Amino acid sequence: MADNLKLLLRLWYQPAAAMGAILDRVSLLFASGVLLAASLSLKIGAPWLPLGFYAPLLVLAAIYVPGALLLSGVLARMGGVGAVFQRDYSPLLTCAAMALAAVEFPLAVAAWAVPPLALVFLGALALLYFAVLMFFAVRTVFGAGNWTAGGVVSLSWVPLVAAAFLWAPLRFLLGWLASPFFLFYAWYYLGGELGSLGAGLHSRQNFRRMLEAAGVNPHDGEAQYQLGLIYQQRRQYGEAIRRFRNAVAIDHTQTDAHFQLGRIARQQGRLSEALSHFQTVVDQDEKHSQSEVLRELGGIYLSVRQYQDARNELERYVERWPYDPEGLFYYGQALEGSGDAAAAREMYTRAVEAARTAPRYLRRSTARWSRLAQKQLRGLAG
């Protein structure tokens, strides 16, 4: 319990790392209990507040988190609604409850020292910081990009605004839901269904524990690699790099770890390091990860304006994967940079067409390359 409370404090100075640790260690029961304690403390310090101490948890569970899950499904295309709820409801609710508790406890302390008007102002600031914490929660739970996470958090207030217009019946309904009589019968008759909503968090934490146990073995590079993937998916790149480097130290032929180290290094602008890792991948297996290493190498050479080197790598990649919009766009840039405008125009046109005919579930990720290719086409036409 003491470690979990430390994570509550850590949300104020290391929110990204704290959200990852909450996802690994904190149970939904603990997070709910902490939020109820924070809300009760705030209610005692400010009894004039219109909401009951149980209302924040119920609003999170019944309105805010389901709304955020639906938005994430739309913006990030995380899968079917049922699968998303079963997999991500309890992890996101756990993170959200800890985040709200982290901002409510300081308000509960302030309620004893400041007048009501000042407390309302502090409450507005606290809600803004809650939005910041939810940005990290969405990014951690879903592995979403910054723009997607920001969009989800920005739009997640819409269900709350809609609920505000229906607050009178909702207040009655939430009070009824919080009654011990209802909770007993809900658990008795719906215990299996309610338990399945918590399965997502349990499975994540159990898998993480098994990997950590396997990672104790100094000769198990695969466990280190899998842990690195978890941290990379959560965008905790420092820890991901450490795990991938451990995997490479254990087994230098761990091609997957070299590839991921190269991707992270390229993303962070450490191009010489990225080039070294990608070259190792090519030496070990040129066709690794569906030959994506060739596309990554081409992207690095484009960044340093080595257009002929980029052209050589990307030509091989496009021969193997002629319908990848990203690879076609990069190849078009290499051709344009080396002075072959006609061939570059053809590649840009193919990139636009490949993005247009991509499977529906890929179109959101391919749309970027279509837009960039069209922009380059307009520049060549001008």
Summary of the structure (lengths in Angstrom):
residues: 382
radius of gyration: 24.9
end to end distance: 65.0
largest distance: 76.3
contacts: 1233
relative contact order: 0.06
helix: 83%
strand: 0%
